[in-house]
Amino acid sequence: MKKYLLLLLLICAGFFYSAMPETKSRVIRVGVECDHEPYNWEETSQTDSNFPLVNNPGFFAEGYDVQMAALVAGKIGATLEFHKVKWDDLLNALNRREIDAIFSGMVDTYERKNIIAFSIPYEVRKTEYSVLVSRKGRYAGARTLKDFSGARILGQKGSHFDEVIDQIPGVVHVAPLDTQTAVINAMTKFDVDGVVLNRDTAESCARTYPGLTVVSFDDDEGFDLGFNGLCAGFRKTDAELVSEVNYAINSITMRERRRVMDQVIKRVWEDI
């Protein structure tokens, strides 16, 4: 009799668990440009640290933005899908619901805040823009924006890097190029006198190309950026997700962020 009762209990238990709904981790689709070292780029081989690009089979997303997105996802209990999206289509892709978040070296400018919502900054240090120039050129000794008067300066199309160029008195504002890679290539060929980049990116480029150097600015001598910093982007209707992400970002110490950036920069150097 006891054997029959035990068997009946096992059958009932099996039925109960099979009837329970399967618990699924929520998936957040992250848009990333994959053309902005050391913040984001794509690789052709899978490693322990990069992530597959679901809309670009055979390629993988890597960089500081990618690693910070992964840290945030771990803290809010989400699974990430990375999607490669052209820079000037990121906002539209978000509002078309093709992606759920942007982690792509984006800053919260006033114009963008009218279109989407932003998290608090997740950067390592305060965002600053620098100018990458020829180490032996006439602008290598520049210290203020006025020193670039008459210079041919280039930025990426649709980015804040291009928008701030007109703050330089007497500048020759070169027509922007579509990608950051194209911008940097133009500088390595000395087709222009300088290109505007995030300071970390500019410093990484100067290490990669010994013929280039970085001009950074003292307080009040550089660009008026008009934003808080490097942030994740979301739809305005996703206020609860923004709140969760902000809580997660606040829990990541500056020491941990610096460690992540150091590791990412090391991987950039390993690929050179």
URJO-V401860 format. One record per backbone hydrogen bond with DSSP energy under -1.0 kcal/mol. CO is the residue of the C=O (numbers start at 0). NH is the residue of the N-H. E is the energy in kcal/mol with one decimal. If there is no record, write none. Layout:
co=CO nh=NH e=E
co=CO nh=NH e=E
This chain:
co=0 nh=4 e=-2.3
co=1 nh=5 e=-2.4
co=2 nh=6 e=-2.3
co=3 nh=7 e=-2.4
co=4 nh=8 e=-2.2
co=5 nh=9 e=-2.2
co=6 nh=10 e=-2.3
co=7 nh=11 e=-2.4
co=8 nh=12 e=-2.5
co=9 nh=13 e=-2.5
co=10 nh=14 e=-2.1
co=11 nh=15 e=-2.4
co=12 nh=16 e=-2.4
co=13 nh=17 e=-2.0
co=14 nh=18 e=-1.4
co=25 nh=78 e=-2.9
co=27 nh=80 e=-2.2
co=28 nh=99 e=-3.2
co=28 nh=100 e=-1.7
co=29 nh=82 e=-3.3
co=30 nh=102 e=-1.7
co=31 nh=84 e=-2.0
co=35 nh=38 e=-2.1
co=35 nh=39 e=-1.7
co=37 nh=63 e=-2.2
co=38 nh=64 e=-2.1
co=39 nh=35 e=-3.9
co=40 nh=61 e=-2.5
co=42 nh=59 e=-2.4
co=50 nh=60 e=-3.6
co=52 nh=55 e=-1.8
co=55 nh=58 e=-1.6
co=58 nh=52 e=-2.4
co=59 nh=42 e=-2.5
co=60 nh=50 e=-2.0
co=61 nh=40 e=-2.5
co=62 nh=66 e=-2.4
co=63 nh=67 e=-2.5
co=64 nh=68 e=-2.3
co=65 nh=69 e=-1.9
co=66 nh=70 e=-2.0
co=67 nh=71 e=-2.5
co=68 nh=72 e=-2.5
co=69 nh=73 e=-2.1
co=70 nh=74 e=-1.4
co=71 nh=75 e=-1.4
co=72 nh=77 e=-2.4
co=78 nh=27 e=-3.0
co=80 nh=29 e=-3.5
co=81 nh=53 e=-2.1
co=82 nh=31 e=-2.4
co=85 nh=88 e=-2.1
co=86 nh=89 e=-1.3
co=88 nh=92 e=-2.8
co=89 nh=93 e=-2.0
co=90 nh=94 e=-2.2
co=91 nh=95 e=-1.9
co=92 nh=97 e=-2.5
co=92 nh=98 e=-1.1
co=93 nh=96 e=-1.4
co=100 nh=30 e=-3.1
co=101 nh=232 e=-2.0
co=105 nh=230 e=-2.9
co=106 nh=108 e=-1.8
co=108 nh=112 e=-2.2
co=111 nh=114 e=-1.8
co=111 nh=115 e=-2.7
co=116 nh=233 e=-2.9
co=127 nh=198 e=-2.7
co=129 nh=196 e=-2.2
co=130 nh=214 e=-2.6
co=131 nh=194 e=-1.7
co=132 nh=212 e=-2.6
co=136 nh=139 e=-1.2
co=138 nh=141 e=-1.6
co=144 nh=147 e=-1.9
co=145 nh=148 e=-1.7
co=147 nh=150 e=-2.4
co=150 nh=171 e=-2.8
co=151 nh=192 e=-2.0
co=151 nh=193 e=-1.5
co=152 nh=173 e=-2.3
co=153 nh=195 e=-2.1
co=154 nh=176 e=-1.4
co=155 nh=158 e=-1.7
co=158 nh=162 e=-1.4
co=159 nh=163 e=-2.0
co=163 nh=166 e=-2.2
co=164 nh=167 e=-2.1
co=167 nh=170 e=-1.6
co=169 nh=149 e=-1.8
co=171 nh=152 e=-2.0
co=176 nh=156 e=-3.8
co=178 nh=182 e=-1.7
co=179 nh=183 e=-2.8
co=180 nh=184 e=-2.5
co=181 nh=185 e=-2.0
co=182 nh=186 e=-1.4
co=183 nh=187 e=-2.4
co=184 nh=188 e=-1.5
co=185 nh=190 e=-2.7
co=186 nh=189 e=-1.4
co=193 nh=153 e=-2.1
co=194 nh=131 e=-2.8
co=196 nh=129 e=-3.0
co=197 nh=201 e=-2.8
co=198 nh=202 e=-2.5
co=199 nh=203 e=-2.0
co=200 nh=204 e=-2.3
co=201 nh=205 e=-2.2
co=202 nh=206 e=-1.5
co=203 nh=207 e=-1.6
co=204 nh=208 e=-3.0
co=208 nh=211 e=-2.2
co=210 nh=134 e=-3.1
co=212 nh=132 e=-2.7
co=214 nh=130 e=-2.2
co=217 nh=220 e=-2.1
co=220 nh=144 e=-1.3
co=228 nh=107 e=-1.2
co=229 nh=121 e=-2.5
co=231 nh=118 e=-2.4
co=232 nh=101 e=-1.9
co=233 nh=116 e=-3.1
co=234 nh=237 e=-1.9
co=237 nh=241 e=-2.1
co=238 nh=242 e=-2.2
co=239 nh=243 e=-2.0
co=240 nh=244 e=-2.6
co=241 nh=245 e=-2.6
co=242 nh=246 e=-2.0
co=243 nh=247 e=-2.1
co=244 nh=248 e=-2.9
co=245 nh=249 e=-2.5
co=246 nh=250 e=-1.0
co=248 nh=251 e=-1.6
co=252 nh=256 e=-2.3
co=253 nh=257 e=-2.4
co=254 nh=258 e=-1.9
co=255 nh=259 e=-2.3
co=256 nh=260 e=-2.5
co=257 nh=261 e=-2.7
co=258 nh=262 e=-2.2
co=259 nh=263 e=-2.3
co=260 nh=264 e=-2.8
co=261 nh=265 e=-2.0
co=262 nh=266 e=-1.9
co=263 nh=267 e=-1.9
co=264 nh=268 e=-2.1
co=265 nh=269 e=-1.8
co=266 nh=270 e=-1.1
